[in-house]
Amino acid sequence: MKKILITCAILLFTFTINAQNKISGTVTDQNNVPLYGASVFMPEMNKGTATDENGRYELTNLPSGKFKIQFSFIGYSNVIESIELNNSSLTLNISLIFSIIGTEEIVITGGYNSTQHENAVKIETLKLNFKDIKPSPNFMEILTKIPGVDMISKGSGISKPVIRGLSMNDILVLNNGVRFENYQYSSHHPLGIDEFGIEDVEVIKGPASLLYGSDAIGGVINFIKEKPAPVGTIVGDYNLQLFSNTLGMTNNLGVKGASRHIFGGLRFGQKTNADFLQGGGEFVPNSRFNEYSLKTNGGYTGKVGTFKLFYDYNTQKLGLVEDEAIEAITDRGRENKIWYQQLKTHLLSAQNKLYLGKYKIDFNAAYQNTELIHFGEIDFYEIQMMLKTFTYETRLHLPSGENSEYIVGFQGMNQTNTNLYERETQLLPDATTDNYSVFGLLQHTFFKKLKLQTGIRYDNKAITTQAIGLPETTAYRPAIDKSYNSVSGSLGATYNVTEELLFRANVAAAYRTPNLAELTSNGQHETRYELGDNNLIPEKSYEMDLSLHYHKANFTIDAAGFYNLINNYIFISPTGDTTDSGLGVFKYMQTNSSLIGGEAGAHFHPQAINWLHFEAAYTTVLGKQTNGEYLPFVPANKVKLEFRVDRKKLLIFNNPYFSINSATAFDQNHAAPDESTTDGYTLIDLSVGGNLKLKNQLVFIGISAGNVLDKKYTDHLSTLKEVNLLNPGRNISLTLKVPFAIKSDPK
C-alpha cells in the first residue's frame, strides 16, 4: 500500500512539473479593431480572463488535454474553439463578427462540455441578465421565456417548473449540477432557488435518465453558477428591484475575486413581498412571501486539476392561499403570521476534476438538508420534518481522439426523511432512500458532419419507511420496504447538412420510481384528503425527439417535435368520495399515457436595420391517458411575440433597449378529471433600459411593465383556481444594477 501511494504521488508530481501550457492571443472585430473587455473563458477549468485595451489575453498554468474555450463580447457572435494542449504555448487569435442574434453556447448539462449544436439532446440556455429577461418577483416566471417551459403557480412565491406537460417529480432540478432535494414532489412547495449568483439556466427538454437517473423522465433544469472573476481582479455588483404589484423589494450584493490559482466569492440576498394584486386590483390574502439567501464559494485551479467548494443557504416564508387564510386575513400585509410554510435549506457541495494525462476524473459530492414547517394559527406547528440528502458521483473521461468522447461513471444518493417533535400532522413517514447507479456515454463524429451519441445506465433503488399510527385506525400507514431496478439509455445524432442547417434526432428510455407521497399518503394535504398506494410501480418513458436549427447572419429558425409514451404514469385524481368533514378524497393512481407536441421559433432582424429585432415562438402539447381522459397540469398552447430595439448609444445611455412582448394562451379545453377548462388570454409587457455612466461608475437602469392592460385572467396551471382567485395584474418594476471593481488586472 505504501509503494502504491508513493507511485501515485510521483505521477502527480510529474504531471505538475511537465504541464507547462499557455494560451494567448488577441480578440478583434471583423474590421481587425481590438475588442477591450471581451470574455475568454474555459468552463471545464472554471477559469477566464478579459482582454486588455489592445485586445490581448493570456491564460497560463493550464493542464494538458482537450478543452473548449469560448470567446464572447456583447453584440457579437460567440466563438467556441476546441483545443488540445500538450506542454506547449498556443497562440489563438480570434475575430468576432457583429451579430445581435444570440449564438450557441458551451453547455455542461449534457454530460460533458460541448456546444449546443454538438449535443444530440436538445439543450436550451437562458442568460440571466436584466436586459433580456422579464423582471418578476416570481423567479420561475422568468424561466417561462424558454419555449416549452411553463409553471404551476400558487401566487408569486410558490411555483414549480413544467416541461412539455410534465412536472413535479418528473422534472429534475439541479443546483449547479447537484441534484436539488427540497420536497419537490408537491405543487404547493416552492422551487427554492433564487436568480442571483446564477449565470444562466440550461434546460433539457425530454428524458435524461441516462445521466441523472430517476426524476429526469420529463427533463432537467440546471441552474449554473456565475463565472469566477477574471484572473487578477476583485469585482462585485449590487442589485435592487422594486415591484409595484407586490409592493416588493429585492436586494442582492455580491463580491468575487480570482488570482492565477485561487478564486472565490460571496453573495447575500433578501426579498420581501406583500400580498399580490389580481387583475382588476383586488389583493389575494396571504400570498405574501419573504426570503433570505447566502451563497459563497472558493476553489483552486491549476495544472493538476480544479477544486471547487460551494455553500448555499436559503430560507423562505411563504403564505398559503387557503380557505382558512382567506377568511382570517382582511388586510393586505407582508409579514407571515398564520397559515404559511417555512423552508430552510443548506447545500454544501464539492466539485473537483483531476487531469492525469489523457485521463480526466470528476469526483463530486454534496450534502443538503431542508427543514419544512407548516404553521396554522400563530406559532402553531402543524408539520415539521427534515430531509437530509447525500449525493456523490465519479466520472472517468477515457482517452479519446479529436472526434470522440468516452465517459463511464458511478452515482449514489443516500436520503432520510425525519418527522421532528411529534407535530400534529405527519405528512410523510420517517424513511430512508438509497440509490446506486453506473452508466457509460459514447460520442463519436463521422465525416465531420454526423455526430452519434449513445449510452446506457443501470440503477438500483431501495425505499424503507416506518409505520405511522395503529393498525385499527383509518389513518394507519404500514411500514414499507421497496426495491426497484431499472435500465435506461438513449441513442441520438446530429447532422450538419451545412454550416447553417442542423438536424437532430434522439430516442431515449427513462424511468421514475414512486415517491414517498405517492406510496404512503393517508391524510389531509392543503384542501384535500390524499391517499397513496404502496403497490405503485415505476413509470417507464420512451420518447422520440426530432428538431432542426437553421441560422443566417440576421435570422434563425428552430423547430422541434416529440412523442413521449409513458407506461404506468403516476398522477393524483379525485375518487368522488368525501371525508366526514367534507374534504374531497384524492388518490394516487397510474395508467399508460402519452404526450405529443413541439415548439417552433424564429428570430429576425433586418440587415439594413440591425438594431431592430422580431422574435416569435409557438408551443403545443397534448397529454392523454389510454382511456381517453386528459392528463393534469398540461399547459395550454401558446404564442409569444417580441418586438425589440437595441442601440449602441442614445443620448446619455449606452446599449439602450426597448421591447414589447405579448404572450397569448389559447383556450385549454383538454382538462383532466379534477380540473376545469380555462379560457385563453393575451398579456402585454413593456421594457426599457440601458447603461448610464455617472463619472467613472456604470449603472444599469431598467423599467418594465408586466400585464400592462391589467388583464383579469386565470392560467390553466394556476392552483389559485381551487379558491377562485385570479393571476397577478399589472406590475411596474424598477431594476438597478451597480457593478464595481475593487481590484483591476495589473496589466
N, C-alpha and C positions, 0 to 999 in steps of 0.2 A: 504493500500500500504506500509506503514511504517513497519507493522508487517511482511509482506512478505519479504521485504529487510533484516530485522533483522534475520529472519529464514534462508534465503539463506546464509547470512554471517556466521551464526553459523555452518551450514552444511559444508561450505567451510573450515572453521577453523578446524572443527572436522576431515575432510579428511586429512588436512595438518598435524595435530598432530599425527593421528593414523598410517599413512602410513610410516612405518619405514622399507623400503625394501632395500636389498643389494644383489648384485651378485658378487661372487668372485670365483677364481679357478686358474687352470694352463692350459696352452696350450702347448702340446708336439707333436713330430712327432710319427710315428708308432713304433719307437725304444725307445720311452719314453725319448727322448732328448728334453729339454726345447727349445721353439722357441722364440727368442728375437725379439721384434718388430712386433709380429703378431697383426692384427687388430681385435678388438672386438667392434662391432657396433650394436646399436639398432635404426633402421631407424625411427620408429614411434616417438621415443623420441628425434631424431636428436642428439644422444649422443654416444660417443665412447671413447675408450682408446687404448693403446698399451701395450703389455706385457713387463715386465722387463727382465733382464738378466737371471732370474730364471724361465721365462715363466709365471709369476704370473700376474694377473689382478684383478681389483676391480672397480665396479660401485656402487655408493651409491646415496641416495636421489631419489629413484625410486618410482613411484606411484604403487598402487595395480591394478591388471588387467592382461589380456592376452597380451603377446607380442611375437615378434620374435627377436632373437638375432643371428647375423652372425659372424662367426669366419673365418678369411681368412689370407693367407700368400702366397707370390709369390712362384709358383711351387708346391702348394698343393691344394687339393680339398677343396672347401668351406664346412663348416659345419653350417647348419641352424637349430636352436633349437626353438621349441615353449615352452614358459614357462608361468607359472601363479604365480603371486606374491600376497601375502595376509599378509602384516605386518610380513614379515619373512626375514631371511637371507638364500640365496640359494647358495650352493656350486656346481659349474658346471665345471668339469674337461673335457677337450676336447683333443682328439688325431686326428691330421690332417694327411691324407695319401698323400704321394708324388704322384703328377699327374700333368703333364704339360697341359693336355687337360682341357679346361675350364669347369667348372661345373655350376649348376644352381645358380641363384641369387635371392635375395628378390626383388620383383618388386612392384611398387605402382600405376602404371597406370591402373591396373585392378579394381580400386575402393577401395581396402583395401590392407594392407601389406600381401603379400603371396609369395610363391616361384613360379618360372615359371611353374613347374610341377603341382602345385595345381590349377592353373587357367585354366578354360575351354576355355578362349580366348587365342589364341597363342600370346605371347608377346616376342619379340626378344630384346636382350640387346647388346649394343656395348660399351665397355670400351674405353674411350678416353685417352689412354696412348700412348706416342710416339712410343713405342716398337711394338705395334700391329696394328697401323693404318698407312695409306699411307699419308705422308706429301703432302699437296697441298695448293696453295693459295685459292682454292675454297673449303670452308668447306663442302658444300653439297656433293662434290665428296667423302669425307671421309665416309659419311653415306651409299654410294652405296656398301660398303663391305657386308651389310646385304642382303642376298638373297631376291629378290622380291622388293627391293628398288632401284629406278633409279632416274634420274634427268633431267628436262628440263633446258637447259642452253643457255645463250646468251653471252658466254665468261666466263672468270674466276670469275667475280664479281657478275654475275646475274644468279641465278639458283633456281629451285623450286623442291620440292620432288614429286616423283611419287611412289605410292604403288599399285602393282598389276594392273597397267594400269589406275589408277585414280589419278587426280592431282588437283592443284589449290584449289578451294573452296570445293572440295570433300575430301580433306585431312585437318585435324585439327592439327595445330601446337600449342604445349603447351610450355611455358617457365616456367619450374619448377612447372607444374600443372596449370598454368594460361593460359587461352585462349589468344593466341597472335594475336592481330589485327593490321596489318600494311599494308592494301591493298593487301592481299594475293591472290586476285582473278585473277591477270594478270601474264602471263608467262614472262612479261618484268620487273617484280618487284622482288627484292631480298628476300632471306629468312629472313635476318635481325637479325640473332643471330650468335655470333662467338663462337669458340670452347673453349675458356679459361674460367676457373671457372665452367666448366661442368664436372661432374664426369663420367656420362655415359648417353646413349641415349636409351630410351625404345620405341619400335615400336609395335603398334597393327596393324596387317595386316588383315583388314576386318572391317565391320561396327561396330561402337562403339557409336551409338546414345544413347543407354541406359544410359550411364554415362555422355556423353558430348553433346548430342543434335545435332542440325543441323551442317553440315560441317564435321561430323565424319563418313560420309557414306562410305568412302573408307579406313579409318584408321586414326591412331593418331601417331604423333611423339612428344614425351615428352623429353625435354632437362632437365636432373636432375642436380641440383646444386651440387658442390663438398661438401664432408663431412666437418663438422667443425674440427678444430684441436683437437687432443687428449686432454683430461682433464689435465690441469696443464701445458700446453705448448703454446708457440707462435712460429709458423713456417711460412715459406714462400717459394717462388720459383721465379726464373727469367727464362724466356723462350725467345729464339732467333731462328728465322727461316729465311733462305735465299733461294731464288728461282731463278734459272738461267733463266727460260723461260720468266718470267715477270719482271726480274731484281727486284724482290720483297723482302721486308723485313718486318718481323713481330716481334714486341717487346711486351712482356707482363710481368708484375710484380704483384705478389700477396702476401699478408700477412694475416694471420688469427691466432686467439688465442682462448682459452677456459679455464674457471675456472670450479668449481663444478656446478655453475648455469648459468654463463654468457658466451656467445660465440659471435664472430663477425669476420668480415673480410673485406678487401678492395683490389680491383684489377683494374689495369689500362692496357689498350691495345692500340696498334697502328699498322695499316697495310698500306703499300704503295706499289703499283704495277704499272708498266708501261704496255703499250700495249703488249699483249702476242704474241708469235710466233706460227704460224701454223706449221703443219708437213711440212718439207722442208725448213723452215727458214723465210718465209715472215711474216711481222708483220700485225696484224689486227688493223686498225686505230680506235682509240677511245675505245678500250677495257680496258683501264686503270681504276683503281679504288683506292680510299683511304678511310680509315675507322678509327674511334676512338671509344673507349668504356670505360666506368667506371661502375664497379659493387661493391656494398657494401651491407653488411648485418649485422644484430645483433639480439640477442634474449636471451631468458631466458628459462631454462629447470629445472623443479623441480617436487615435489610430486603432486602439483596441476595440472600442465599441461606444455605445451610447447608453447612458443610465439615467432614467427619469423617475422622479417621485412626485406624486400629486396628492393633495388633500383637499377635499371639498366638504363644506358644511352648509346645510340648508335647513331652515326652519320656516314652516308655513302655518298660518292660522286662517282657515277657510270657512266662511259661513255656509251653512247648509240651508238651501231654499226648500223647506219642507212645510207641511201644513201647520205644525205647531209653531214654527218660527214666524210664518206669515201672520198668524193670528196674534202672536205676542208682540211683534215689533211694529210699532206705529210711526216711529220717527226715523228718518234717514240718519245713518251714522257710519263710523269706520271701525269702532272698537268691537272686537269679538267678545261677547259675554255669554250668550246662550246658543245652543244648537249649532255647534261648529266642530270641525275636526282640526287636529293639530298633528303635523308630521315633522319629525326631526330626523335628518339623515346625515350620517357621517360616511364618507367614502375615502379610503386610503388605498392608493394603487401604485405599484412599481412596474415600470415598463422598460425592458432592457434588451439590448441587441449586442451580440459579440460578433466580431469579424475575424474569422480564422481562415485566412487564405481564400480559397474558393467556396468555403462554407460560411453560412450566416446562421446564427442561432438566436431566436427570440425566446425569452423566458419572462413571463408576465404573471403577476399575482395581485389580487385585490381583496380587501376586506371592507364590508359595508354593513351598517345596521340602520334600520329605520324603526322609530317608535311611533305608533299610530294611536292617537287618543280621540275618542268621540265624547264630546261634552253635551249634556242635555241642559237642564237648568243650571244656574250659576254654580260653578265649581263642582258639578255633579258628573263624575266619571261613569259613562255608560260602557265604554270599551277601552281597553288599554292592552296593547300587545306589541311585541318586539320581533322583528325579522332580522336575523343575522345571516350573512352570506359570505362565504369564502370561495373565490374563483381563482383558477390558475391554468396556465397553458404553456406549452413549449412547442415552438415551430422550428424545424430544421430546413433551411433552404439549401438544397443539394447543389453540387457543381452543375452549371448549366451553360449553354452556349449563348450566342447573341440572340438566337431566335427561340429560346426555351426558358421555362421556369419549372422546377420540381420542388414541391413542398410536402413534407409529412409532419403531422402534429398530434399532440395529445392535449385534451382539455378535461378539466374536472370542476365540479361545484359541490360544496357541502353547505347545507342550509338548515336552519332551525327556526321555527315559529313558536313563540312562548307567550302565553297569556300572563299578564302581570297583575298582582294584587287582588286576584279573585273578584274582578269587577262584575257588575250585574249581568252583562252580556258577553258571551264568548262567541264571537263571530266565526272564528276558525279554531280548530283544536290545536293543542300542542303537537308539533310534528317535526319530523326530520326528513330531509330530502338529500339524496346522494346521486350524483350523475358523473359518469366517466365515459370518455369517447376517444376514438382515434380516427384520423382522416388523412387522405392524401389528395393532392391537387397537382395536375399536369397541364401545362400550357405550351403550345408549340406553334410557330409560324411557318407556313409553307408559301413559297413563291413570292414572299414579301407582301402578299395580299390577303391570304387566307390564314386566319388565326383560330386554332381549335383550343378549347378549354374544357377539361373534364375532371371529375373527382368522385370519390366515394367516402362514406363515413359510417361508422358503427357506434351506436350509443347504448348504454345500459343505465337505467334509472330506477331507483328504489324510493318509495314513499311509505313511511310508517307514522301512525298517529296514535294518540292516547284517547281513550273513551271520554265522553262528556255525559254527565247525568247518570240516571239509574235506568236499568232495562225496562222497568214497569211504567216509565213516564213517556209521554208523547215526544218530548224534546231530546230523547236519548239518541246519542250518536256513538255507535260501537267503534272500537279501535280497528284500524285497517293496516294491512301490510301488503303493499303492491309492488310488483316489479315489472318493468317494461323494457323491451329490447327493440331496436329499430335499425334498419339500414336505409340510408338516403344517399342521393347523388345527383349529379347534373351533367349534361353534355351540351355545349354551346359553341357557336362560331361567329366570328365577324369576318366580313368580306369587303375589302375596299375595291369597289369597281373602278373608281378613280380617286384622286385626292379629295374630290368634293363629295362623292357619293359612297355611303357606307350602309351595308345591310347587316343585321344582327338577328340571330336565332338562338333560342335556348330552350331545352327541355329539362325539367327538374322534378325530382321526387322528394317530398318533405313530410314532416310529421309534427304532431304536437300531443304531448301527454295531458290527460286531465289534470287540472289544478286542484288545490285544497278545497276551494269554494264549491267547485263542481262535484267533487266526491263526497263532501261531508256536510254541506249546509243543511240546517234544520232550525230555522228561526227567522225573526223579523230583521230585514235589512232595508233601511230607509223606509219607503212607503209600502212595502210588500213583504209577504212571508215566502221565504225561499227554501226549496228542498233540493238537496243534492242526490246523487246516485252513485254509490260506490262500485257499480258494475260497468261504469263508462269505460270505453276503450280508447286508445289513441286515435286522433284524426290522421288521415293519410291524404296528402295532396299530390296531384300530378298536374303540372302546369306547362303550357307551351306559350312562349313569347316570340313575337316577330316584330321587328322595328326597322326603320330606315332613318338615316340622317343625311341631309344634303345642305351644303353651305357654299355661298359665294362671298365676295368681299362685302356685299351690302345686304345679304339676306340669308336666313337659314330656315329650313323646314324639318320638322321632326314628326314622325307618326309611329304609333305602337299599338299592337293589338295583343290580347291574351285570352286564354281559356283555362280556367282553373277548376279541375274536378276534385272535390273534397269528399272522401268517404268518411262516414262517421262524424260529420261536422257537429260540434257541440254548441248548443245555444240554450237560452232560457226562455220558457214560454208559459203563458197562463194555462192553468188546468181547468178553469171555470169554477173552482171551489173557493170558498172564503173561510177565514177563521171565525171563531166565536166573536172576536172583536171587530169583524168586518173587513179585515185585510185580505186582499186578493192573494191566492196561493199560486206561486210560480215554481216550476220545476225544470231542472237542467235535463235536457234530452239530447239525442243525437240522431242524425239521419244523413243519408247521402245527399250531397248538394253540389251546385256548380255556380261559378261566377264567370261572366264573359263581358268584355268591354275593351276600352282602349283610350288613348289620348292622341291628340293631334295639335300641333302648334306651328306658328310661323312668326318670324321676326324680320322686319324690313325697315331699311332707311334709304332714301334716295341718295345716289352718289352725288348729285348736284346740290343736295341739301342734307349734308351728312349729320347735321345736328337734330334732325327730325327722325323720330322713331315711331314704329307701329308694331304692336305685338298682339297676337290672338291665340287663344288656346281653347280646345273643346275636350271635355272628358265625359265618358259614359261608362256605366257598369250596371249589370243586372244580375241579381243573386236569387236563385230559386232552389227549393227542395225538390226531391224527386216526385213528391206528391202534388206538386204544382204551387204550393204556398211559397211566399217570398221570405227571404232571409231578413233578419233585423239589422238595423244600423247600416243600411246601404244608402249612400248619398244620391241625391237627385242628379240628373245630367246637368252640366254647367258649361257656360261660355264666359270666358274672361277676355277683356279687351284693355289695351293700354295705349294711350297716345302720349308721347313724351318729347320734350325739348331739352337738349343738353348743349350748353355753350362753354367755351373755354374761359370767356371773360365777358362780364356785363356790368357796367358801371363799377361799383366797388367790390363786386363779388367775383371770386374765382370758381370755375366749374359750377356755375348755377344751373338749376334744372327746374322744370315744371312738368307735372304729369296729371293726366286724367285717367282714372281707372273705372271700369264697370265690371260687375260680376252678376250674371244672370243665372238663376237656378230655375229649372223647368218644374212643372207640377210633378210631384212624386206620388203616383197612384199605385205604386207597387209596394204596398205596406205589408209588413209581417203581421201575424195574427194579433199581437199585443200592441200594434202601432195603429195610428190613424194616418190617412193620406194628408199630404201637405201641399198647399198652394205655392206656386212659383213666385219669384220676386226678382227685382233688379236693384242693386245698390250702386251708388256713385261715390267715388273717393277723389279728392284733390290733394296734391302735394306740391310744395315749392320750397326751395332752399339753396344753399351754396356755402362756400367758404369765404369768410371775411377776415382780412388781415388787419389787426389792431397793433400798430407799431411792429414789434417782432413776433407777435403772438397770432397764430392761426386759430380761428374759431369756426366750427361748423354750426349753422343755424338752419333749422327746418321747421316748417309749419304744415300740418296736414289736417284735413277734414274728412273723417270717415262717415259713411252713410249721410252724405250732405243733405239729402232731402228728408232726413229723419223718418225714414220708411218704417211703417209698422209691419213686421214680418216675423215668421217663425221658420227657422231652418229645420229640415226633416230630422237632423241628428241632435237637435236640442232636447235635453231631458227636462227642460223647463216646461215642455208641453204637458208633463204629468201634473203640473199645478196651474195650467192655463195662463202662463206668462210668456211674454214676447222676448225676442232677442234685443241686444242693445241698439239704442237710437243714435242720433248724431254725436260724434266725438271730435272735438278740436284738440289737437295735440301740438305741443311745442317741444322740440328736441334741440339740445345744446350739447356739443362735444368740444372739449378743450384739450387737444394733445399738447404735451410738453416734453422737453428734453432736459434731463439733469446732467447728463454727460454725453458729449458727442464723440464720434470716432476721431482720434487724434490726427488721422490722415487728412 
